[in-house]
Amino acid sequence: MTTVKGLGVSGGSAVGIVALVAQPSPLPDESVSHDPIGDLSRVNDALEAVATRFDTTAAALSGEASEMIAAAAAIARDPGLLDAVEQNLEHLGAAHALHAAVQGYAAQFTELGGYFAERVTDLLDVGARAEALLLGRPMPGIPELTEPSIVIAHDLAPADTATMDPALVVGIVTEAGGRTSHTAILASQRGIPAIVQAKGALTLTDGLRAGIDGDSGELVIDPDDTYLAAKAEKQRTRERILTLTGPGKTSDGHPVMLLANIGNVADAELAAVADVEGVGLFRTEFLHLTASTAPSVAEQAAEYVRVLAPFGGRPVTVRTLDAGADKPLAFADLGPEPNPALGRRGLRLMLEREDLLDAQLAALTQAAAETGALVKVMAPMVATMQEAAWFTSRAHAAGLPLAGVMIEVPAAALRAQQVMQVSDFASLGTNDLAQYTMAADRMVGELSSLLDPWQPAVLDMVAAACEGGRVTGKPVGVCGESAGDPLMALVLTGLGVSSLSMSMQRVPMVRWSLSHHTAEDCMRFAELARRANSAETGLEAVRSAASKEITDLL
Amino acid sequence: MPQRTATIASTVGLHARPATLFTQKVSEAGIPVSVGKKEGKAVNAASILAVMALGAKYGEEVILIADGEGADAVLDELVAFLETDHDTKK
């Protein structure tokens, strides 16, 4: 039994067969093509074979995933790609000519940015697949799975995850990635156990039996019977947890609303049938990021109706457009910035493009009226009281009576009293709050330990925000990943947070954890965590003080 | 060979949706068509990759060249297409 350790980012455990995602290996040396016409035709056949495979995949899928794959098929059939290959064959061999053609377009698209840059992943994927066919090498990407498997990769592209069959992928392990990377969020949404930052995982051999624990972050190779029995017991308890239902509350009845984070219509439909009290974070970027022009009020309203309607009278908290900088919009690109995380993003972009905010607020008002839903709106990336006041007046004027702020900038946490005076509520975005408090970029996986929500400095920020809520008598929620951690949820409750919004898969465990502790326990845990000198000792202190019924499961 | 100049009317330029529609139209025409900026090199107008890589922006002029049967009619249609804004509404 050997163990690979990483960072658990999506809870639960499973047993499966190791399936490695092949790493692109360097191309073999080739001489300049002796037969350019023959080589061009071989490259063409390889590209056509890739396109045909994509056609089949696209036909088996629906919606956005299907469109993504169909777009990739069109790239494989593109005459311009073949034109470039033909030119390259004058001074290169077949595989290198294809590689150079793909890299050439990829470089141009990366430089163009925005919509183009998003196509680069597709293009590189098409190129890698065609190269593999040409060289008789195994296909890159997720191999064809025939039994429940644990997929191990350096990192996974969005196109990989779109085609993942949840019945066959029982666990995901990546060597790269971080707590809030694409892989982590997707796995957690789908309830697939996942580990990131698992150094050395790619040195494992295909076909080995392994057990994954997405809570402890351990991947155990060739697990023995004791291990399997312990995991099976844990899984049974997890199933028992699912029998506890209803609104979140501590054992002595202190209410803590349990809400879902959603990002599109499909999420909304899934979350609405789950046992949650509403939505604490609806990310609205999906409508905008792929559009080449600003979606109209009518277009937006139609989509919002589809998201709001399933929730009936339950509250839905909508975060207004959080784009810009690293998430540029084709129709509102303010240009590249040296430091996107600190740039003109979120509300700062809206201040430049008021028309975009007003259109979104108008669409939400229309959708709220049409569905009778309880809509709350909140602005991302607020730093000052003046910004908060501006947003609140804008939202109220549009006909939305509940306007709040995301607290993710330390300035807003430290001045929460003033910020909340001019807002109706606040929601802590703990991922960004940690990033800005610790000055550690979320995109840099190696800095994961600084981004740990147990960092005492981050908890001090949360406490400052909660104090603002207490003084102004307004509710403070949390909608970052930390809300879904069953122990951290207790600490947040103890600090004064009144709602926790998370991936819906995490709700049952948090509900269970709350139900085993009193409000006073939570306050004591908050003390313990804040008094600690490090993230590790804080977590350890709370873990040993919490009910064994909970900690045995973690 | 017949040749035309067109001014890009789509506000996002010749990319994303307008570029997709444009290359589809070229493919349907069934004759070779090239497109390029005034000083730049001409590329295959049926290739979405090549057309997008041109990076032709709103208000910029591009030159279209076609060869084959009905080339004049095809070019007229393509010019009309490029000189219409295809972003405004789905």
Interface residues (C-beta under 8 A of the other chain):
Chain A: A74 I75 D78 P79 G80 L81 D83 Y105 Q108 F109 L112 Y115 F116 R119 L123 S292 T293 S296 E299 A330 F331
Chain B: T11 V12 H15 A16 R17 P18 V43 N44 A46 S47 I48 L49 A50 V51 M52 A53 G55 D87 T88 K89 K90
